[in-house]
């Protein structure tokens, strides 16, 4: 009995092996870039989900008696040329910028990943044809190609989202192609083929799961770029249309007041900068945390 009790005591003193998630969380807490970006994004997400609890004003209702008021206790960010509260419009703009930014990245991921996996897995003439198509898309500056697509489809927020998704698809195509070409040469792929697994099963069961790390990192970085590109198209009048409270459209409407009422253009610009910076920091942090060669133990 004494020996049994001693063994039980020793077993209780042995620290349990950390799970992968616990290890990730511990490393993430030490990564300043990740924590700063993650914290800012969480705050912005909360603002996007409960805007009506954060401000009593409407983002589109006009109040000409309060037009171009500077920042004050009643209007923290001031008002625009139609008397609308800028803070309210910035808060409601997070829903549009984040929502359409995520959807644009999702479109790019679906199109690009499909092309990249097919090209990398099957190779040969299929790879040659698909990669030449990607080269044609990459031959055009992304913003000019996005403008061309929106001009064909029509100036609309949804069309701007589609255009941004299309012009960013080549990044995912090349990323998935190179990853797939490396993964398909592993022994477990040969074992799956020997067991009679179909190409589709191998792609979804083995190739894509092993490509998730670079996809996640690229998607995180891509959301910041999509938000910036969405704001750029709206600034040119090709994205969100008035009175939609979108950050780029707000900058476009405020151009003529840049000297007389600088707050009208300052705060939407700061919102864009903070959002893009937060996603870039989060993406850089994820890259360090998920890369086995750079991650700290």
N, C-alpha and C positions, 0 to 999 in steps of 0.2 A: 504493500500500500504506500509505503514511504517513497519507493522508487517511482511509483505511478504518479504521486503528487508532485514530485520533483520534475518529472517529464512534462506534466500538465502546466506547471508554472513556467518552465522554459519556453513552451510553445506559445503561451500567452504573451511572453515578452518579445517574441519575434515579430518585427514590424511587418505588416501586410504589404504585399507587393502593390505598388501604385498602378491604377488603371491608366490607359493611354490618355483618357480625358483629364484625369487628375494631373498627370504629368504636363499635358498641354496647358492647363490652367496655371500651373505653377510657373512654367516658363513665360506664359503670356503676361503675368503680373510683373515680371522683370523686364519686359520689352516696353520701353517708354513710348515708342512710336505707335505700337499697337494699342496701348491703353489710352493714349490721347485721342487717336482716331476713333476708337470704339466708343469712348465716353461722349465725344461730340456727336457722333451719329445716333447714339441712344437718345440724347437730349433732343435732337432734331426729329427723330421718329416720334417721340412723345408729343412734340409740338404738332406734328402732322396728324396725329390721331385724335387729339382733343383741342382743336383750334377754338371751338365755341366756348370752351371753359377758360381760355387764356385771354380772350378779348371780347368786349361787348359790342363791337362794331361789325358792320357788314363789309365784306371785301369789295362789293360792287356798287353799293348804294351811294349816290352822290349827295353832297352837302356843300353847295356853292358858297354858303355863308362862312365856311371854314376852310376855304381853299388856300393852299400854300402857307399853312401855319407852321412855324418852326417847331422843333421838338419842345415839348412842355409836359407838365404833369398829366394832362388829359390825353395828349397824343405824344407818346414817348419818342417816336420816330418822325413826328410831324405829319403833315397831310400833303396830298398831291394837288394838281391843278383843278381837280374836280371835288376836292374836299374829302377824299377817302383817306382813312387812316392807313399810313404806310406800314406800320407794324402789323396790322391785321392782314394786309395784302401779302406781306412777306411770310407770315405764318401760314396762311392758306396756300401760298405758293410752294411750300415744302411738299404738299401732297402732289402737286402737278410735277414739279421737277424731279422728286424722288420716284414717284410712281412711273412716269414715262421714261425716266432714266433706267430703271430696272427692266421695264418691258423692252426697251431698245437693246439692252445688253442680252436679254433672253433671246430676242430675235437673232442677234449676231451669233450667239452661242449655238443655237439650233442649226442655222444655215452653215456656219463655219465648221462646226464639229462634224456634221454629216459629211460635208465635202472632204474634210481632212482625214477622217477615219476611213472612208471609202478609198481615197487616193493612197493612203499609207498602207492599208491592209492588202489591197488587190494589186497595186503597183502597175507596171507595164504601161500600156497605152492609156488605160483609164487614168492612171496617175499623171501621165503627160498631158492629157486633155484637160483635166480639172485644174492642174497647176498653171497651165497657160491661161485659163479663164481667170484665175486669181491674179496672175500677172497683169492682165488687161485692166482689172479693177484697180490694182495698185498703181498703175501708170497715171491715174488721175489723182490730183490732190483731193483728199477726203472731203474737205468742206465744199469744194467746187462740185464734186460728184453728188454730194447731198443736196446742194442747191438745185442742180439739174433734175434730180429725182423729184424734189418737192415742186419744182416748176412744172413738171409733167403731171404729177398727181393733183396738184393744187395746194395753195397755202393753207395748211391746217395742222393742228398739233399732232393728230394721229399720223398724218403723212410725214411729218418731220421725224417722228419716232421710227417709222418704217425706213426712211432714208438713212438715219443714223445706224440702224441695225444692219442694213445692207453694206454700208461703207466700212463697218468694223468687222464684218464677217471674215475677211481674209486673214486677220490676225489669229483668229481661232482655227481657221483652216490650216495654216502653216504650223501652228503649235500642235494641233492634234495629229497632223501628218507625221511630224518628226517623232512624237511620242509613240505613235502606233508602229512606226517602222522599227523602233527599238524593242517594243514589247513583243511584237509578233515573232521575233527571233529567239525568244526564251523557250526553255525546255517544256514548261507547263502548257504552252500553246501547242507544241508538237504532241504532247501527251493527249491533249483534248482532241486533236485531229485524228490521232490513232484510235481514240475511243469512239470515233464516228460523230463527233459534235459538228453541227452545221456552222457555216461561216457567221450567220446571224447570231447564233448562240455564243460563239466565241467572242464576237464583238461586244455583246451586251454583258456577258458573264466575266470576261477576262480583260479585254482591251480598255473599255470605257472606265471600269472601276479603278484601273491602275493609272488612268490619265486625270483623275479628279483633282489632284493637288495643283498642277499648273493651270487647270481650268478655273479653280476657285480663286487663285491669286490673280489671274488675268481678268476675271469677271469683276473682282473687287476694285481693281485699278480702272477697269473699263466703265464702271458706273460713274465715277468722277468725271471721266472724259465725256461720257454721254450727257451728263448734266450740263457741262460746259458747252458742248456742241448744240444741245437743245436751246440753251439760252442764246447762243450765237444766231441760230436760225430765227428765233423769235425776235431778236434785236433787228434783224434784217426784214422783218415783217412776213416771214415765211412759215412761222410756227404758230404759237398762240396768238389769237386775235382778241382785240378789246371786246369786253372789259375783263377778260380772263386774268386773274392775278398770278401771272407767271413772271419769274424774275427777269428774263431777257426782254419780255414785252414791256415790263416796267421801266427798264433802262431805255428802251426805244422811245417810250412816251415822255421820258424825263429829259431828253437831250437838250431841248430848248431852254430848260431851267437850270442848266449845269452851273451857271454863274449866279443867278439871282436866288435860287433855292437849291443849294448843293445837296441838302439832306434827301431830296427826292431821288437822286441817283446814287447816293452814297450807300445807303442801307441795303438795297437789293444787290449791289455789287459786293458788299461784305458777305452777304448770305451765300452768294456763288463761291466766293473765295474760300470761306470756311468749309463749305460742303465738299468742294473738290479737294482741298487740303486734307480733310478728315479721311476721305476714301483713299487718297494716296498714302497717307500714313498707315491706315489699316492694311492696305495691300502690301506695303513694304514689310510691315510687321508679320503678316501671314506668310510671306515668302520666307522670312528668316525662321519662323516657327515650324513650317511644314517641310522645309528643305533639310533632309538628313545630313547634308554636308555642312550646313551653316548653323543648324539649330544647336543651342547649348544644352548640355545634359543637366 
